[in-house]
Amino acid sequence: MKLINKILLIVLFLIGSNNSFAQGIRFEYFGITGISSSYSQPDFYGFGYEQNVGDKISLGLTYRAGYDLGSDGSYETDKYSYQKGVDHVEFNLTQTSSWKEYSYSSKYHFSDNSDGGFYISNSISLFKAINIYNITDIYVNQNSTSSYDNLGTGTLYEQKITLIPMSFDLGYRSEFDGWYQDYFIGMTFLPFGSKKDVEPSMLADHGVQTKFSALSFRFGLCFGIAW
């Protein structure tokens, strides 16, 4: 909540600091990001604020949240195994992730930024994810059991993860006056790495890794109102 409040203060400052350039509020009603395509929420929606600066540049702040448009409630199960003494241990695990993103972007418009036209954009974001690890089955020497060593079924392990994505997009924004539309497609990469140490550490010790994509594509469909 503290971060959201800070973003709202920045938006209010931008709105009040310079009324000589057009500004607008946008809603991203549908988007897909490849960062979390291996998880349960590859789709996203979002809303934000943007403002023209000069004749060619516009700046924006955007909040996004992930969801899964086509989820049927089932998730991919990963299988892991290890040896402990004379015991051969196997376990099945599902890994899901929910996420939110706070993004700052800068657009360069090929034509006047108040007129409709194409643009290129770069952005940097704070990507906040919550991963849930669920051990569904454990087998010791091929015999099913509910617990073994430090593993147990029916326990949900939760981990908070922060990533810093950078994105480059090509988009089209219609005339920035009154109702407008915006479409973009681009590429996202994680310059500080996509692999985070899984917690609790006993899962990492048995080979469990996160599934965020170091390099991925994304696109979004937006509409908004400018004044």
Residue frames as a rotation matrix with the C-alpha (Angstrom) as fourth column:
MET 1
0.566 0.824 0.000 0.00
0.824 -0.566 0.000 0.00
0.000 0.000 -1.000 0.00
LYS 2
0.322 -0.510 -0.798 2.88
0.235 -0.773 0.589 2.41
-0.917 -0.377 -0.129 0.74
LEU 3
-0.727 -0.632 0.269 4.20
0.379 -0.042 0.924 1.98
-0.572 0.774 0.270 -2.81
ILE 4
-0.173 0.758 0.629 0.76
0.956 -0.024 0.292 2.55
0.237 0.652 -0.720 -4.32
ASN 5
0.691 0.428 -0.582 0.36
0.611 -0.776 0.155 5.72
-0.385 -0.463 -0.798 -2.23
LYS 6
-0.170 -0.842 -0.512 3.72
0.164 -0.537 0.828 7.00
-0.972 0.057 0.230 -3.48
ILE 7
-0.749 -0.065 0.660 2.72
0.649 0.131 0.749 6.36
-0.135 0.989 -0.056 -7.09
LEU 8
0.304 0.934 0.186 -0.58
0.939 -0.327 0.108 8.21
0.162 0.142 -0.977 -6.57
LEU 9
0.506 -0.188 -0.842 1.32
0.350 -0.847 0.399 11.18
-0.788 -0.497 -0.363 -5.11
ILE 10
-0.631 -0.775 0.005 3.62
0.259 -0.204 0.944 11.24
-0.731 0.598 0.330 -8.16
VAL 11
-0.425 0.566 0.707 0.61
0.887 0.106 0.449 11.14
0.179 0.818 -0.547 -10.49
LEU 12
0.632 0.704 -0.324 -1.07
0.763 -0.640 0.096 13.99
-0.140 -0.308 -0.941 -8.61
PHE 13
0.083 -0.696 -0.713 2.18
0.208 -0.688 0.696 15.98
-0.975 -0.206 0.087 -8.77
LEU 14
-0.798 -0.405 0.446 2.46
0.477 0.027 0.879 15.47
-0.368 0.914 0.171 -12.52
ILE 15
0.001 0.891 0.454 -1.15
0.972 -0.107 0.209 16.45
0.234 0.441 -0.866 -13.06
GLY 16
0.775 0.415 -0.477 -0.77
0.574 -0.778 0.255 19.62
-0.266 -0.471 -0.841 -11.01
SER 17
0.037 -0.891 -0.453 2.74
0.436 -0.394 0.809 20.63
-0.899 -0.227 0.374 -12.03
ASN 18
-0.832 -0.391 -0.394 2.24
-0.184 -0.475 0.861 21.28
-0.524 0.788 0.323 -15.72
ASN 19
0.074 0.956 0.283 -1.05
0.307 0.248 -0.919 21.85
-0.949 0.155 -0.275 -17.42
SER 20
0.050 -0.096 -0.994 0.44
-0.744 -0.668 0.027 23.19
-0.666 0.738 -0.105 -20.67
PHE 21
-0.775 -0.329 -0.539 0.82
-0.608 0.620 0.495 19.67
0.171 0.712 -0.681 -22.12
ALA 22
0.246 0.907 -0.342 -1.89
-0.754 0.401 0.521 17.14
0.609 0.130 0.782 -22.80
GLN 23
-0.806 -0.412 0.426 -2.32
-0.591 0.606 -0.532 14.40
-0.039 -0.680 -0.732 -20.25
GLY 24
0.057 0.857 -0.512 -4.51
-0.745 0.378 0.549 11.35
0.664 0.350 0.661 -19.93
ILE 25
-0.244 -0.002 0.970 -5.64
-0.763 0.617 -0.191 8.38
-0.598 -0.787 -0.152 -17.88
ARG 26
-0.246 0.040 -0.968 -5.47
-0.831 0.506 0.232 4.98
0.499 0.862 -0.091 -19.58
PHE 27
0.312 0.356 0.881 -6.90
-0.699 0.714 -0.041 1.52
-0.644 -0.602 0.472 -18.98
GLU 28
-0.625 -0.526 -0.577 -5.11
-0.764 0.562 0.316 -1.56
0.158 0.638 -0.753 -20.34
TYR 29
0.255 0.904 0.344 -8.06
-0.938 0.317 -0.138 -3.87
-0.234 -0.288 0.929 -20.76
PHE 30
0.963 0.009 0.270 -6.14
0.017 0.995 -0.094 -6.84
-0.270 0.095 0.958 -22.13
GLY 31
0.343 -0.901 -0.265 -2.50
-0.911 -0.250 -0.328 -7.83
0.229 0.354 -0.907 -22.32
ILE 32
0.977 -0.163 -0.135 -0.20
0.183 0.972 0.149 -10.84
0.107 -0.170 0.980 -22.28
THR 33
0.413 -0.899 0.142 3.33
-0.908 -0.418 -0.004 -11.02
0.063 -0.128 -0.990 -20.88
GLY 34
0.526 -0.280 -0.803 5.77
-0.163 0.893 -0.419 -13.84
0.835 0.351 0.424 -21.40
ILE 35
-0.389 -0.702 0.597 7.53
-0.751 -0.134 -0.647 -13.26
0.534 -0.699 -0.475 -18.06
SER 36
-0.509 0.273 0.816 4.96
-0.682 0.450 -0.576 -15.43
-0.525 -0.850 -0.043 -16.30
SER 37
0.047 0.576 -0.816 3.81
-0.947 0.285 0.147 -17.59
0.318 0.766 0.559 -19.22
SER 38
-0.533 -0.297 -0.793 5.01
-0.112 0.953 -0.281 -20.73
0.839 -0.061 -0.541 -17.39
TYR 39
-0.969 0.237 -0.064 2.74
0.082 0.064 -0.995 -19.87
-0.232 -0.969 -0.081 -14.45
SER 40
-0.388 0.915 0.111 -0.98
0.882 0.403 -0.242 -19.44
-0.266 0.004 -0.964 -13.94
GLN 41
0.525 0.618 -0.585 -1.29
0.477 -0.783 -0.400 -15.71
-0.705 -0.069 -0.706 -14.77
PRO 42
-0.472 -0.750 0.462 0.17
0.812 -0.167 0.559 -14.72
-0.343 0.640 0.688 -18.17
ASP 43
0.025 0.572 0.820 -2.63
0.732 -0.569 0.375 -12.23
0.681 0.591 -0.432 -18.91
PHE 44
-0.645 -0.238 -0.726 -2.86
0.712 -0.533 -0.457 -8.77
-0.278 -0.812 0.514 -17.36
TYR 45
0.496 0.661 0.563 -4.96
0.710 -0.682 0.176 -5.66
0.500 0.312 -0.808 -17.01
GLY 46
-0.433 -0.705 -0.561 -3.76
0.892 -0.426 -0.153 -2.26
-0.131 -0.567 0.814 -15.87
PHE 47
0.762 0.567 0.313 -4.40
0.603 -0.797 -0.024 1.44
0.236 0.207 -0.950 -15.50
GLY 48
-0.176 -0.905 -0.387 -2.16
0.935 -0.277 0.222 4.46
-0.308 -0.322 0.895 -15.42
TYR 49
0.749 0.274 -0.603 -1.41
0.183 -0.961 -0.209 8.07
-0.637 0.046 -0.769 -16.19
GLU 50
-0.104 -0.819 0.565 0.58
0.967 0.050 0.251 9.61
-0.234 0.572 0.786 -19.07
GLN 51
0.654 0.228 -0.721 1.56
0.182 -0.973 -0.142 13.13
-0.734 -0.038 -0.678 -20.06
ASN 52
0.671 -0.417 0.613 3.04
0.640 -0.091 -0.763 14.69
0.374 0.904 0.206 -23.17
VAL 53
0.407 -0.644 -0.648 6.36
0.323 -0.562 0.761 16.51
-0.854 -0.519 -0.021 -22.78
GLY 54
-0.576 -0.562 -0.593 7.32
-0.338 -0.498 0.799 18.76
-0.744 0.661 0.097 -25.65
ASP 55
0.084 0.609 -0.789 6.26
-0.971 -0.127 -0.201 17.68
-0.222 0.783 0.581 -29.16
LYS 56
-0.008 -0.211 -0.977 7.68
-0.672 0.725 -0.151 14.14
0.741 0.656 -0.148 -29.37
ILE 57
-0.829 -0.446 -0.338 7.89
-0.036 0.645 -0.763 12.68
0.558 -0.621 -0.551 -25.86
SER 58
0.338 0.850 0.403 5.34
-0.623 -0.119 0.773 11.33
0.705 -0.513 0.489 -23.43
LEU 59
-0.803 -0.589 0.087 5.91
-0.403 0.430 -0.808 9.88
0.439 -0.684 -0.583 -19.96
GLY 60
0.230 0.965 -0.127 3.72
-0.566 0.239 0.789 7.44
0.792 -0.110 0.601 -18.06
LEU 61
-0.771 -0.295 0.565 3.15
-0.633 0.461 -0.623 5.49
-0.077 -0.837 -0.542 -14.86
THR 62
0.038 0.778 -0.627 1.22
-0.699 0.469 0.539 2.22
0.714 0.418 0.562 -15.00
TYR 63
-0.419 -0.034 0.907 -0.05
-0.754 0.569 -0.328 -0.37
-0.506 -0.821 -0.264 -12.54
ARG 64
-0.105 0.367 -0.924 -0.68
-0.747 0.585 0.317 -3.90
0.657 0.723 0.212 -13.86
ALA 65
-0.185 0.095 0.978 -2.02
-0.781 0.589 -0.205 -7.10
-0.596 -0.802 -0.035 -12.32
GLY 66
-0.825 -0.238 -0.512 -1.92
-0.523 0.664 0.535 -10.62
0.213 0.709 -0.672 -13.68
TYR 67
0.072 0.819 0.570 -4.77
-0.679 0.459 -0.573 -13.06
-0.731 -0.346 0.589 -14.19
ASP 68
-0.904 -0.329 0.271 -5.46
-0.065 0.735 0.675 -16.16
-0.422 0.593 -0.686 -16.26
LEU 69
-0.334 0.807 -0.487 -8.21
-0.923 -0.385 -0.007 -15.76
-0.193 0.448 0.873 -18.86
GLY 70
0.142 0.381 -0.914 -8.21
-0.715 0.678 0.172 -19.45
0.685 0.629 0.368 -19.82
SER 71
-0.790 -0.520 0.324 -7.55
-0.591 0.505 -0.629 -21.16
0.164 -0.689 -0.706 -16.49
ASP 72
0.125 0.823 -0.554 -9.53
-0.353 0.558 0.751 -24.32
0.927 0.102 0.360 -15.79
GLY 73
0.692 0.137 0.709 -8.21
-0.714 -0.013 0.700 -24.65
0.105 -0.990 0.089 -12.25
SER 74
0.881 -0.440 0.171 -5.56
0.394 0.885 0.248 -27.24
-0.261 -0.151 0.954 -13.10
TYR 75
0.653 -0.730 -0.202 -1.83
-0.733 -0.676 0.073 -26.57
-0.190 0.101 -0.977 -13.11
GLU 76
0.481 -0.567 -0.669 1.22
-0.326 0.592 -0.737 -28.31
0.814 0.572 0.100 -14.48
THR 77
0.934 -0.175 0.312 2.85
-0.232 0.365 0.902 -30.75
-0.272 -0.914 0.300 -12.07
ASP 78
0.271 -0.923 -0.274 6.64
-0.753 -0.026 -0.658 -31.02
0.600 0.385 -0.701 -11.91
LYS 79
0.962 0.022 -0.271 8.38
0.105 0.889 0.446 -34.18
0.250 -0.458 0.853 -10.76
TYR 80
0.224 -0.909 0.351 11.53
-0.850 -0.358 -0.386 -34.24
0.477 -0.212 -0.853 -8.60
SER 81
0.916 0.010 -0.401 13.60
0.143 0.926 0.350 -37.04
0.375 -0.377 0.847 -7.11
TYR 82
0.138 -0.919 0.368 16.66
-0.835 -0.308 -0.455 -37.51
0.532 -0.245 -0.811 -4.88
GLN 83
0.272 -0.178 -0.946 18.46
0.263 0.959 -0.105 -40.23
0.926 -0.220 0.308 -2.98
LYS 84
0.163 -0.251 0.954 18.76
-0.894 -0.446 0.036 -40.30
0.416 -0.859 -0.298 0.82
GLY 85
-0.299 -0.367 0.881 20.62
-0.711 0.701 0.051 -43.30
-0.636 -0.611 -0.470 2.13
VAL 86
-0.879 0.024 0.476 18.89
0.240 0.886 0.397 -46.41
-0.412 0.463 -0.784 0.82
ASP 87
0.061 0.997 -0.049 15.67
0.544 -0.075 -0.836 -44.49
-0.837 0.024 -0.547 0.07
HIS 88
-0.858 -0.152 0.491 14.79
0.505 -0.426 0.751 -43.21
0.095 0.892 0.442 -3.39
VAL 89
-0.283 0.733 -0.619 12.44
0.485 -0.447 -0.752 -40.26
-0.828 -0.512 -0.229 -2.89
GLU 90
-0.753 0.175 0.634 10.14
0.549 -0.363 0.753 -38.78
0.362 0.915 0.178 -5.52
PHE 91
-0.318 0.726 -0.610 7.69
0.552 -0.382 -0.742 -35.93
-0.771 -0.573 -0.279 -5.11
ASN 92
-0.233 0.390 0.891 5.26
0.888 -0.288 0.358 -34.01
0.396 0.875 -0.279 -7.32
LEU 93
-0.418 -0.014 -0.908 4.93
0.579 -0.774 -0.255 -30.25
-0.699 -0.633 0.332 -6.98
THR 94
0.346 0.512 0.786 2.77
0.887 -0.451 -0.097 -27.52
0.305 0.731 -0.611 -8.52
GLN 95
-0.555 -0.592 -0.584 4.09
0.690 -0.720 0.075 -23.99
-0.465 -0.361 0.808 -8.73
THR 96
0.344 0.723 0.599 1.76
0.888 -0.458 0.044 -21.02
0.306 0.517 -0.800 -9.25
SER 97
-0.697 -0.617 -0.365 2.39
0.688 -0.719 -0.098 -17.29
-0.202 -0.319 0.926 -9.17
SER 98
0.608 0.777 0.162 0.30
0.793 -0.603 -0.088 -14.14
0.030 0.182 -0.983 -8.80
TRP 99
-0.450 -0.890 -0.067 1.87
0.881 -0.455 0.131 -10.78
-0.147 0.000 0.989 -9.62
LYS 100
0.818 0.518 -0.248 1.59
0.466 -0.851 -0.242 -7.01
-0.336 0.082 -0.938 -9.74
GLU 101
-0.154 -0.880 0.449 3.74
0.987 -0.154 0.036 -4.56
0.038 0.449 0.893 -11.66
TYR 102
0.686 0.226 -0.692 4.53
0.312 -0.950 -0.002 -0.86
-0.658 -0.215 -0.722 -11.24
SER 103
0.057 -0.620 0.782 6.01
0.979 0.188 0.078 0.61
-0.195 0.761 0.618 -14.42
TYR 104
0.301 -0.076 -0.950 7.56
-0.068 -0.996 0.058 3.90
-0.951 0.047 -0.305 -15.56
SER 105
0.169 -0.157 0.973 7.70
0.896 0.435 -0.085 4.45
-0.410 0.887 0.214 -19.33
SER 106
-0.148 -0.246 -0.958 9.01
-0.241 -0.930 0.276 6.97
-0.959 0.271 0.078 -21.85
LYS 107
0.371 0.375 0.850 7.66
0.720 0.462 -0.518 7.14
-0.587 0.804 -0.098 -25.41
TYR 108
-0.637 -0.484 -0.600 9.14
-0.107 -0.715 0.691 8.77
-0.764 0.504 0.403 -28.48
HIS 109
0.408 0.874 0.263 6.46
0.316 0.135 -0.939 9.64
-0.857 0.467 -0.221 -31.05
PHE 110
-0.424 -0.598 0.680 7.41
0.819 0.068 0.570 9.73
-0.387 0.799 0.461 -34.73
SER 111
-0.204 0.414 0.887 4.86
0.516 -0.725 0.456 12.48
0.832 0.551 -0.065 -35.33
ASP 112
-0.487 0.079 0.870 3.52
-0.571 -0.783 -0.249 15.18
0.661 -0.618 0.426 -33.01
ASN 113
-0.964 0.012 -0.264 2.56
0.182 0.754 -0.631 13.48
0.192 -0.657 -0.729 -29.72
SER 114
-0.528 0.844 -0.096 -0.89
-0.389 -0.341 -0.856 15.11
-0.755 -0.414 0.509 -29.80
ASP 115
0.086 0.503 -0.860 -1.65
-0.995 0.095 -0.043 13.58
0.060 0.859 0.508 -33.19
GLY 116
0.810 0.235 0.537 -2.26
-0.287 0.958 0.014 9.92
-0.511 -0.165 0.843 -33.85
GLY 117
0.497 -0.665 -0.557 0.79
-0.697 0.076 -0.713 7.94
0.517 0.743 -0.426 -34.88
PHE 118
0.666 -0.337 -0.666 3.40
0.389 0.918 -0.076 5.30
0.637 -0.209 0.742 -34.10
TYR 119
0.563 -0.539 0.627 5.86
-0.789 -0.577 0.213 5.47
0.247 -0.614 -0.750 -31.23
ILE 120
0.059 -0.558 -0.828 8.70
0.242 0.812 -0.531 3.52
0.968 -0.169 0.183 -29.65
SER 121
0.663 0.292 0.690 8.81
-0.576 -0.390 0.718 3.11
0.479 -0.873 -0.091 -25.90
ASN 122
-0.355 -0.681 -0.640 11.15
0.138 0.639 -0.757 1.95
0.924 -0.357 -0.133 -23.18
SER 123
0.533 0.604 0.592 10.13
-0.563 -0.270 0.782 1.21
0.632 -0.750 0.196 -19.60
ILE 124
-0.707 -0.642 -0.298 11.45
-0.127 0.529 -0.839 -0.09
0.696 -0.555 -0.455 -16.31
SER 125
0.321 0.944 0.070 9.24
-0.441 0.084 0.893 -1.84
0.838 -0.318 0.444 -13.78
LEU 126
-0.699 -0.312 0.644 9.01
-0.714 0.355 -0.603 -3.25
-0.040 -0.881 -0.471 -10.31
PHE 127
-0.024 0.624 -0.781 7.50
-0.513 0.663 0.546 -6.74
0.858 0.414 0.304 -10.69
LYS 128
-0.561 -0.086 0.824 6.15
-0.822 0.176 -0.541 -8.12
-0.098 -0.981 -0.169 -7.40
ALA 129
-0.061 0.479 -0.876 5.22
-0.482 0.754 0.446 -11.82
0.874 0.449 0.185 -7.47
ILE 130
-0.067 0.074 0.995 3.95
-0.922 0.377 -0.090 -14.28
-0.381 -0.923 0.043 -4.87
ASN 131
-0.364 -0.143 -0.920 4.85
-0.604 0.789 0.116 -17.89
0.709 0.598 -0.374 -5.66
ILE 132
0.331 0.503 0.798 2.96
-0.893 0.440 0.093 -20.79
-0.305 -0.744 0.595 -4.12
TYR 133
-0.550 -0.539 -0.637 4.62
-0.658 0.750 -0.066 -24.24
0.514 0.383 -0.768 -3.98
ASN 134
0.316 0.756 0.573 2.37
-0.923 0.384 0.003 -27.21
-0.218 -0.530 0.819 -3.29
ILE 135
-0.827 -0.553 -0.102 3.69
-0.562 0.819 0.113 -30.75
0.021 0.150 -0.988 -2.81
THR 136
0.110 0.976 -0.190 0.89
-0.974 0.144 0.174 -33.00
0.197 0.166 0.966 -4.00
ASP 137
0.951 0.174 -0.254 2.47
-0.153 0.983 0.100 -36.49
0.267 -0.056 0.962 -3.78
ILE 138
0.041 -0.954 0.298 5.47
-0.997 -0.019 0.077 -38.13
-0.068 -0.301 -0.951 -2.12
TYR 139
0.918 0.158 -0.364 6.83
-0.218 0.967 -0.131 -41.59
0.332 0.200 0.922 -2.95
VAL 140
0.082 -0.891 0.446 9.56
-0.959 0.052 0.279 -43.39
-0.271 -0.451 -0.850 -1.03
ASN 141
-0.849 -0.444 0.287 10.85
-0.313 0.860 0.403 -46.47
-0.426 0.253 -0.869 -2.84
GLN 142
-0.809 0.562 -0.172 7.69
-0.138 0.103 0.985 -46.22
0.571 0.821 -0.006 -4.97
ASN 143
-0.313 0.720 -0.619 5.42
0.916 0.402 0.005 -46.32
0.252 -0.566 -0.785 -1.91
SER 144
0.004 0.415 0.910 3.07
0.192 -0.893 0.407 -43.37
0.981 0.173 -0.083 -1.37
THR 145
-0.242 -0.073 -0.967 3.39
0.969 0.020 -0.245 -41.41
0.038 -0.997 0.066 1.87
SER 146
0.759 0.605 0.241 2.15
0.583 -0.796 0.163 -38.08
0.290 0.017 -0.957 3.21
SER 147
0.828 -0.532 0.177 5.52
-0.561 -0.790 0.248 -36.98
0.008 -0.304 -0.953 4.61
TYR 148
0.701 -0.707 -0.093 9.19
0.706 0.706 -0.055 -37.81
0.105 -0.027 0.994 4.49
ASP 149
-0.398 -0.917 -0.008 12.26
0.894 -0.386 -0.228 -36.06
0.205 -0.098 0.974 5.82
ASN 150
-0.707 0.137 -0.694 11.39
0.230 -0.883 -0.408 -32.33
-0.669 -0.448 0.593 5.62
LEU 151
-0.879 0.451 -0.156 8.73
-0.294 -0.252 0.922 -32.78
0.376 0.856 0.354 2.91
GLY 152
-0.694 0.712 0.101 4.99
0.292 0.408 -0.865 -32.96
-0.657 -0.571 -0.491 3.49
THR 153
-0.670 0.558 0.489 1.85
0.550 -0.068 0.833 -32.98
0.498 0.827 -0.261 1.35
GLY 154
0.328 0.933 -0.149 -0.95
0.859 -0.228 0.459 -30.53
0.394 -0.278 -0.876 1.97
THR 155
0.193 -0.341 -0.920 1.40
0.616 -0.688 0.384 -27.69
-0.763 -0.641 0.077 2.93
LEU 156
0.757 0.062 0.651 1.47
0.577 -0.530 -0.621 -24.53
0.306 0.846 -0.437 0.80
TYR 157
-0.052 -0.853 -0.520 4.85
0.837 -0.321 0.443 -22.80
-0.544 -0.412 0.731 0.79
GLU 158
0.865 0.442 0.238 4.63
0.502 -0.752 -0.427 -19.07
-0.010 0.489 -0.872 -0.06
GLN 159
-0.187 -0.963 -0.194 7.49
0.853 -0.257 0.455 -16.93
-0.488 -0.081 0.869 -1.36
LYS 160
0.829 0.376 -0.415 7.55
0.174 -0.877 -0.448 -13.23
-0.532 0.299 -0.792 -2.24
ILE 161
-0.083 -0.837 0.541 9.75
0.896 0.174 0.407 -12.38
-0.435 0.519 0.736 -5.23
THR 162
0.624 0.196 -0.757 10.77
-0.061 -0.953 -0.297 -9.01
-0.779 0.232 -0.582 -6.73
LEU 163
-0.018 -0.584 0.811 12.04
0.932 0.283 0.224 -8.70
-0.361 0.760 0.540 -10.31
ILE 164
0.048 -0.022 -0.999 13.06
-0.115 -0.993 0.016 -5.61
-0.992 0.114 -0.050 -12.31
PRO 165
0.159 0.065 0.985 11.98
0.872 0.459 -0.171 -5.97
-0.464 0.886 0.016 -15.97
MET 166
-0.427 -0.213 -0.879 12.94
-0.273 -0.897 0.349 -3.61
-0.862 0.389 0.325 -18.76
SER 167
0.155 0.614 0.774 10.79
0.682 0.500 -0.533 -3.44
-0.714 0.611 -0.342 -21.90
PHE 168
-0.781 -0.291 -0.553 11.03
-0.230 -0.689 0.687 -2.01
-0.581 0.664 0.471 -25.40
ASP 169
-0.056 0.897 0.438 7.78
0.565 0.390 -0.727 -1.58
-0.823 0.207 -0.529 -27.34
LEU 170
-0.994 0.033 0.100 6.48
0.067 -0.532 0.844 -0.45
0.081 0.846 0.527 -30.69
GLY 171
-0.402 0.898 -0.177 3.01
0.693 0.173 -0.700 1.03
-0.598 -0.404 -0.692 -30.45
TYR 172
-0.656 0.333 0.677 0.33
0.409 -0.597 0.690 3.18
0.634 0.730 0.255 -31.99
ARG 173
-0.522 0.521 -0.675 -1.61
0.620 -0.312 -0.720 5.84
-0.586 -0.794 -0.160 -30.13
SER 174
0.061 0.639 0.767 -4.56
0.938 -0.299 0.175 7.64
0.341 0.708 -0.618 -31.66
GLU 175
-0.138 -0.102 0.985 -5.12
0.105 -0.991 -0.088 11.38
0.985 0.091 0.148 -31.36
PHE 176
-0.564 -0.217 -0.797 -4.40
0.773 0.201 -0.601 12.37
0.291 -0.955 0.055 -27.75
ASP 177
-0.897 0.407 0.172 -7.52
-0.433 -0.887 -0.160 14.45
0.088 -0.218 0.972 -27.18
GLY 178
0.191 0.972 0.135 -10.70
-0.980 0.180 0.085 13.10
0.058 -0.149 0.987 -25.62
TRP 179
0.702 0.106 0.704 -11.14
-0.263 0.957 0.119 9.35
-0.661 -0.269 0.700 -25.95
TYR 180
0.174 -0.708 -0.685 -8.11
-0.974 -0.022 -0.225 7.61
0.144 0.706 -0.693 -27.43
GLN 181
0.993 0.080 0.087 -6.77
-0.086 0.993 0.075 4.12
-0.080 -0.082 0.993 -28.11
ASP 182
0.150 -0.989 0.005 -3.30
-0.986 -0.149 0.070 2.66
-0.069 -0.015 -0.998 -27.69
TYR 183
0.997 0.073 0.001 -1.83
-0.072 0.990 -0.118 -0.66
-0.010 0.117 0.993 -28.87
PHE 184
0.261 -0.965 -0.013 1.67
-0.965 -0.261 0.002 -1.94
-0.005 0.012 -1.000 -28.26
ILE 185
0.983 -0.129 -0.128 3.84
0.124 0.991 -0.046 -4.99
0.133 0.029 0.991 -28.81
GLY 186
0.441 -0.865 0.241 7.36
-0.783 -0.502 -0.368 -5.46
0.439 -0.026 -0.898 -27.55
MET 187
0.261 -0.527 -0.809 10.04
0.287 0.842 -0.456 -7.39
0.922 -0.113 0.371 -25.76
THR 188
0.771 0.004 0.637 10.85
-0.585 -0.388 0.712 -7.66
0.250 -0.922 -0.297 -22.05
PHE 189
0.194 -0.720 -0.667 14.06
0.249 0.693 -0.676 -8.81
0.949 -0.035 0.313 -20.45
LEU 190
0.990 0.108 -0.091 15.34
0.102 -0.096 0.990 -9.16
0.098 -0.990 -0.106 -16.89
PRO 191
0.452 -0.881 0.140 18.81
-0.317 -0.305 -0.898 -7.54
0.834 0.362 -0.417 -16.73
PHE 192
-0.192 -0.520 0.833 19.34
-0.963 -0.065 -0.262 -8.62
0.190 -0.852 -0.488 -13.11
GLY 193
-0.952 -0.263 -0.157 18.40
-0.255 0.964 -0.070 -12.25
0.170 -0.027 -0.985 -13.72
SER 194
-0.063 0.984 -0.169 15.22
-0.723 0.072 0.687 -14.32
0.688 0.165 0.707 -13.79
LYS 195
0.132 0.050 -0.990 16.26
0.351 0.932 0.094 -17.09
0.927 -0.360 0.106 -11.40
LYS 196
0.054 -0.052 0.997 15.58
-0.835 -0.550 0.016 -16.43
0.547 -0.834 -0.072 -7.73
ASP 197
-0.897 -0.397 -0.195 16.54
-0.210 0.770 -0.602 -18.81
0.389 -0.499 -0.774 -4.94
VAL 198
0.031 0.961 -0.276 13.46
-0.087 0.277 0.957 -20.79
0.996 -0.005 0.092 -4.04
GLU 199
-0.852 -0.189 0.488 12.31
-0.485 -0.064 -0.872 -20.61
0.196 -0.980 -0.037 -0.43
PRO 200
0.753 -0.510 0.417 12.11
-0.456 0.054 0.889 -22.59
-0.475 -0.859 -0.192 1.77
SER 201
-0.020 -0.906 -0.423 15.66
-0.985 -0.053 0.161 -23.68
-0.169 0.420 -0.892 0.97
MET 202
-0.395 -0.126 0.910 14.82
-0.224 0.974 0.037 -27.39
-0.891 -0.190 -0.413 1.29
LEU 203
0.718 0.640 0.275 12.83
0.163 0.229 -0.960 -27.11
-0.677 0.734 0.061 -1.96
ALA 204
0.686 -0.552 -0.475 15.80
-0.727 -0.480 -0.491 -25.51
0.043 0.682 -0.730 -3.71
ASP 205
-0.261 -0.820 0.509 18.05
-0.813 0.471 0.342 -28.24
-0.520 -0.325 -0.790 -2.30
HIS 206
-0.169 0.290 0.942 15.87
0.206 0.945 -0.254 -30.80
-0.964 0.151 -0.219 -4.08
GLY 207
-0.732 -0.346 0.587 16.05
0.604 0.068 0.794 -29.01
-0.315 0.936 0.159 -7.44
VAL 208
0.367 0.923 0.117 13.01
0.897 -0.318 -0.308 -26.69
-0.247 0.217 -0.944 -7.45
GLN 209
-0.793 -0.604 -0.084 13.60
0.539 -0.759 0.366 -23.48
-0.285 0.244 0.927 -9.45
THR 210
-0.024 0.759 -0.651 11.51
-0.066 -0.651 -0.756 -20.47
-0.998 0.025 0.066 -10.41
LYS 211
-0.110 0.126 0.986 10.13
0.856 0.516 0.029 -20.30
-0.505 0.848 -0.164 -13.97
PHE 212
0.606 0.326 -0.726 10.24
0.016 -0.917 -0.399 -16.60
-0.796 0.230 -0.561 -14.91
SER 213
0.625 -0.309 0.717 11.43
0.780 0.279 -0.560 -15.95
-0.027 0.909 0.415 -18.46
ALA 214
-0.162 -0.799 -0.579 14.65
0.615 -0.540 0.575 -13.97
-0.772 -0.263 0.579 -18.88
LEU 215
-0.893 -0.074 -0.444 13.55
-0.289 -0.661 0.692 -12.77
-0.345 0.747 0.569 -22.34
SER 216
-0.422 0.838 0.346 9.94
0.734 0.539 -0.413 -12.63
-0.533 0.079 -0.843 -23.48
PHE 217
-0.814 0.281 0.508 7.38
0.251 -0.619 0.744 -10.87
0.524 0.734 0.433 -25.66
ARG 218
-0.512 0.721 -0.468 4.35
0.579 -0.113 -0.807 -8.90
-0.635 -0.684 -0.360 -24.57
PHE 219
-0.778 0.304 0.550 1.48
0.282 -0.613 0.738 -6.92
0.562 0.729 0.390 -26.04
GLY 220
-0.627 0.571 -0.530 -1.38
0.544 -0.166 -0.823 -4.81
-0.558 -0.804 -0.207 -24.76
LEU 221
-0.355 0.646 0.675 -4.64
0.636 -0.362 0.681 -3.17
0.685 0.672 -0.283 -25.82
CYS 222
-0.650 -0.005 -0.760 -5.59
0.661 -0.498 -0.562 0.10
-0.375 -0.867 0.327 -24.16
PHE 223
0.064 0.545 0.836 -8.07
0.638 -0.667 0.386 2.96
0.768 0.509 -0.390 -24.20
GLY 224
-0.466 -0.265 -0.844 -8.14
0.850 -0.398 -0.345 6.19
-0.245 -0.878 0.411 -22.26
ILE 225
0.706 0.633 0.319 -9.28
0.680 -0.731 -0.054 9.76
0.199 0.255 -0.946 -22.01
ALA 226
-0.417 -0.906 -0.072 -6.98
0.909 -0.416 -0.036 12.76
0.003 -0.080 0.997 -22.55
TRP 227
0.763 0.645 -0.047 -7.40
0.646 -0.763 0.002 16.47
-0.034 -0.031 -0.999 -21.90
